[in-house]
Amino acid sequence: MISEEKMTHIVHLVLDGIWKQDLVDYPNEEEALREAKKICLGYIQQINAASETVRKKILSQKNPPREGTPQWDNLYQKYLEEEVQKKGG
């Protein structure tokens, strides 16, 4: 999980980029920041849940590969993409 400080920094970068490109106008910057943080937190929670599901799926195989091996990494990436797709991401 990333720290509150890092998430705030990232959200500020995103909001500044949106503002500079004149993609949206937000009259209340604090409200926009809160909403953006809420969205980021929700996204992180979904990725963490998907990651946990993927780990369980890999470990439930008859002969699961060791974590950190290329085989593990390939399966993890494949299954994570599938899981994110299921959730509409």
C-alpha positions in Angstrom: 0.0 0.0 0.0 1.3 3.5 -0.8 1.5 6.1 1.9 -1.1 9.0 2.2 1.7 11.4 1.3 2.6 9.6 -1.9 -1.0 9.2 -3.0 -1.6 12.9 -2.4 1.4 13.8 -4.5 0.2 11.5 -7.3 -3.3 12.9 -7.2 -1.9 16.5 -7.3 0.1 15.6 -10.4 -2.9 14.1 -12.1 -5.2 17.0 -11.2 -2.5 19.6 -12.3 -2.2 17.8 -15.6 -5.9 17.8 -16.1 -6.1 21.5 -15.3 -3.1 22.5 -17.5 -4.7 20.6 -20.5 -8.0 22.4 -19.7 -9.8 19.0 -19.7 -12.0 19.9 -16.8 -12.7 22.8 -14.5 -13.1 22.1 -10.8 -14.3 25.1 -8.8 -13.4 23.5 -5.4 -9.9 22.2 -5.5 -10.1 20.5 -2.0 -13.3 18.6 -3.1 -11.6 17.6 -6.3 -8.6 16.3 -4.3 -10.8 14.3 -1.9 -12.7 12.7 -4.8 -9.5 11.9 -6.7 -8.0 10.3 -3.6 -11.2 8.3 -3.0 -11.0 7.0 -6.6 -7.3 6.1 -6.3 -7.9 4.3 -3.0 -10.7 2.3 -4.6 -8.5 1.4 -7.6 -5.7 0.3 -5.3 -8.1 -1.8 -3.2 -9.4 -3.5 -6.4 -5.9 -4.3 -7.6 -4.9 -5.7 -4.2 -8.0 -7.9 -4.1 -7.3 -9.1 -7.7 -3.7 -9.8 -6.7 -4.7 -11.9 -3.7 -7.1 -13.9 -6.0 -4.3 -14.4 -8.5 -1.9 -15.6 -5.8 -4.4 -18.1 -4.5 -5.1 -19.3 -8.0 -1.5 -19.9 -8.8 -0.8 -21.6 -5.4 -3.8 -23.9 -5.9 -2.2 -25.5 -9.0 -0.9 -29.0 -8.6 2.7 -28.0 -9.1 2.8 -24.2 -8.6 5.9 -22.4 -9.7 8.0 -20.6 -7.1 7.3 -16.9 -6.7 9.8 -14.8 -8.5 10.5 -17.2 -11.3 9.7 -16.3 -14.9 6.9 -18.9 -14.9 5.3 -17.3 -11.8 5.6 -13.8 -13.3 4.0 -14.9 -16.6 1.1 -16.7 -14.8 0.7 -13.8 -12.4 0.5 -11.2 -15.2 -1.8 -13.4 -17.3 -4.2 -14.1 -14.4 -4.1 -10.5 -13.2 -5.1 -9.2 -16.6 -8.0 -11.8 -16.6 -9.1 -10.8 -13.1 -9.1 -7.1 -13.9 -11.1 -7.8 -17.1 -13.7 -9.7 -15.0 -14.0 -6.7 -12.7 -14.5 -4.3 -15.7 -11.1 -2.7 -15.6 
